[in-house]
Amino acid sequence: MEDFMCRNQICIWFARDTAPRHSRGSNRIELISDMASGEARRRHHDLVPLAALISREMKSEKMEKPTVRYGYAAQSRKGEDYHLVKTDCQRVPGNPSSTFSVFAIFDGHNGNAAAIYTREHLLNHVLSAVPRGLGRDEWLQALPRAMVAGFVKADKEFQSRGETSGTTATFVIVDRWTVTVASVGDSRCILDTQGGAVTTLTVDHRLEENIEERERVTASGGEVGRLSIVGGAEIGPLRCWPGGLCLSRSIGDMDVGEFIVPVPHVKQVKLSNAGGRLVIASDGIWDALSSEMAAKSCRGLPAELAAKQVVKEALRTRGLKDDTTCIVVDIIPPENALPPPPPPKKHNKLRALLFRKKSRDSASKLSKKLSAVDIVEELFEEGSAMLAERLGNDENTGQTTSGLFVCAVCQVDLAPSEGISVHAGSIFSTSAKPWQGPFLCADCRDKKDAMEGKRPSGVKVS
């Protein structure tokens, strides 16, 4: 609103300045009563035409936005890896300045149906869970909760089709310098910054490696163990029974129990103006390369070649034993329009030696300053599998302007008497009041209770 008012004021000033001189008489409005008439005339002459102001503002906005470039590469063995790339999404339809990008990888198992369904519907489910009419900052703050709702809705809807396929999902939204990542399963997203620091933005939900997830699954009623063969020997990675899935979180997998949950780990970071590189890949990459190896293997290459290089390096290390998919996303700072350096001048040897030393010192100081600037700010991180913790406890959450409520997961309209608080009966949110939002429909409340081991899957709430 402040910007809007400011622009309106600019329009008014512009109109007054271009009015015919004979209309500026005793009725002229003085904005500052004690301003000298000469100073007032000078300020009017200094005014910039409105078209120039708009042009300047657009250029400034363009300079503030980084350039996003990406590359994709894959080698298929089972045909169950799918990906999503959309670089033209808009927070405000028709407003180019609200553009953001989406990148995702879905690694299916037990068939490709879940991966295909999630690729086609997850983005819409996430965006539909974001309240309307938010500014950019509020929109980014609402994304983590919307991602949780979108993942759970995708899982619930796919399971209703009766198919037993499942999929991992690593889902990334890039809005200028802010990166928000939601993930279930063992597809991974890493961030490589200019200083060479590699940060993992996801958590692997493999039972073999994640102790907290093993404890959660067993507490919810699942059994964790290895595959037994004749003679009682146990082989392979830790799996969840029934079903034998080695992941603790996924979308789909209706045949392995509801304690295999679709609630994603979500992390949101803000990059410095030095930018950075994201490497998003399925486990065909990560079973062959560490995060550091993958980042190092493609440094110095443009995104298109970098993705191919990561896949090539993984195949060289391990061979093609699984579907191998990689997306590389470069978040590039705007180019600095610096004038070209002047031609070198002739100096005597002593002066040249001193000049080189000064240049080296300046370059060293500049390098230290750049390293200090290249800081990644963590805005949000949460990995709990409990919806009561992930969906918040705002009294107004889920209420529309019409007085109706909406389910925080599936977004269906609810009458006040139909909504069930996500906190009702929850032992995990003792500080929340059972009448506080957000609210769930009966089906989504049943889904929540089943995921927490309070009720077998498929038992409806009466």
Salt bridges, closest charged atoms under 4 A:
ASP17 OD1 - ARG24 NH2 3.81
ASP17 OD1 - HIS44 ND1 3.69
GLU30 OE2 - ARG28 NE 3.89
GLU39 OE2 - ARG42 NH2 2.47
ASP46 OD2 - ARG42 NH1 2.74
GLU57 OE2 - ARG7 NH2 2.04
ASP88 OD1 - LYS86 NZ 3.97
ASP137 OD1 - ARG136 NH1 3.91
ASP155 OD2 - LYS447 NZ 2.33
GLU157 OE1 - HIS125 NE2 3.07
GLU163 OE2 - ARG161 NH2 3.05
ASP175 OD2 - ARG91 NE 3.36
ASP175 OD1 - ARG136 NE 2.92
ASP186 OD2 - ARG206 NE 2.78
ASP192 OD2 - ARG299 NE 2.89
ASP204 OD2 - ARG188 NH2 2.89
GLU208 OE1 - ARG226 NH1 2.76
GLU209 OE2 - ARG206 NH1 3.95
GLU213 OE1 - ARG216 NH2 3.11
GLU213 OE1 - ARG249 NE 2.88
ASP253 OD2 - HIS109 NE2 2.77
GLU258 OE1 - LYS447 NZ 2.91
ASP283 OD2 - ARG206 NH2 3.38
ASP287 OD1 - ARG206 NH2 2.88
GLU313 OE2 - ARG316 NH2 2.55
ASP322 OD1 - LYS78 NZ 3.95
ASP330 OD1 - ARG277 NE 2.61
ASP361 OD2 - LYS357 NZ 3.33
GLU378 OE1 - LYS267 NZ 3.52
GLU381 OE2 - HIS265 NE2 2.90
GLU381 OE1 - LYS267 NZ 3.64
ASP449 OD1 - ARG445 NE 3.08
ASP449 OD1 - LYS448 NZ 3.93
ASP449 OD2 - ARG455 NH1 2.69
GLU452 OE1 - LYS448 NZ 3.46
GLU452 OE1 - LYS454 NZ 3.05
